Amino acid sequence: MLKHNKQRFLLILAATGSLALSGCSWFSANDGREDIDDSYLKSRQDRELQIPAEVTEIQEGDLYQIPQGAVIVNRDPKGQMLGLEPPQLLLSSGDGVREDQDAEHPTVWLRGQSSRFTEFVEGFASSNNVPVISKNNRNFLTDWLSDEDEGLGEGLGSYNIDGQRHKFNLSLVAENANEFAVQAVHSASEQEIDGQWRQIETSDRVAKQFLNQFIGYYDGIRDREARARILAEGSIDTRLGTNPQGHIAIVTEREKAAVWQQTPAVLEYLNLVITDRDQSEGTFYFKVEEPSGFFSSIFSDTKDVKVDLAPGDYRIDIEDIAIGTSISFKNEQGERLSPNLVGKIYPEFSAAYRSRKIRK
């Protein structure tokens, strides 16, 4: 019973303390000042803690002991000096982005070639309607971005200040073979007070906000480019042309390795059976089976080919050319197929190389 009373007593004491603390005002004014109640500085010691008579398991001297020699010092108010805004972090967790924590101002390394810095910056400014004072291949200086403007400006500055505007400098500050460093500087800041714009202190916090907007744009561009590469890798566009010897062939701008990797899936898609291959020579050997009759199609796994080639053995030669790769055809005697026959089978081969349904 005594233990129960003790626990209830301590619980009531903790709840009372929480209610007392919650009475402080933590709301902020629109001019950026923290409206914090400093009345706690005038607090006085209340009457001594009274221990209920029936409580015997605890001693008064055991409660809330203060170390000997402890002195409360520095009673000046601290609340007005503190900001309530949460920490501002750089969004450096995306693919191809890392923060340079040793830089003087907010800086990130971006994967890619530094020659694309101007392309990224101009695209960022255009898509977000960012006014520009000056730019070159290494520096980009904005005009005023106001929190009253829709879009990017709304997310810049202190959350508890109305009427503020900012200027930024975005710079290419370092580069290497595979990435380049972009730094943001909060170059100017003003607050509207009584209808007049007045200069206020700049901060790396606001520079991080602006740099995060740029990182988001960069990440979106990289994401779209990655999707395009994935789609392109599964599709090879072709046309009729000539091989290195000047004979008719299917040609593509894709590299030889990509064509070699895709060709087995193309032959399988067209129901052409691969009998051999020689990568050092860039050659595939395949066979056109005899067409199956009604009953053989029921009791056999053989499928009719999808190209107009007579039954027999053939080969494909894959070779480098100036614009990419050529794909030429020969019969089992090593003779090149006629231009008319290549033109006849080209639509099926072209569609197969271009299709993303096939698997490598």
Secondary structure as UniProt FT lines:
FT   HELIX           2..21
FT   TURN            22..23
FT   HELIX           39..42
FT   TURN            53..54
FT   HELIX           60..62
FT   TURN            68..69
FT   HELIX           79..81
FT   TURN            95..96
FT   STRAND          97..99
FT   TURN            101..102
FT   STRAND          107..111
FT   HELIX           114..116
FT   HELIX           117..128
FT   STRAND          132..135
FT   STRAND          139..142
FT   STRAND          145..146
FT   TURN            147..148
FT   HELIX           152..155
FT   TURN            159..160
FT   STRAND          164..175
FT   STRAND          179..193
FT   TURN            194..195
FT   STRAND          196..199
FT   HELIX           204..233
FT   STRAND          239..242
FT   TURN            244..245
FT   STRAND          248..252
FT   HELIX           256..269
FT   TURN            270..271
FT   STRAND          273..278
FT   TURN            279..282
FT   STRAND          283..288
FT   HELIX           294..299
FT   STRAND          312..321
FT   TURN            322..323
FT   STRAND          324..331
FT   TURN            332..333
FT   HELIX           339..354
//
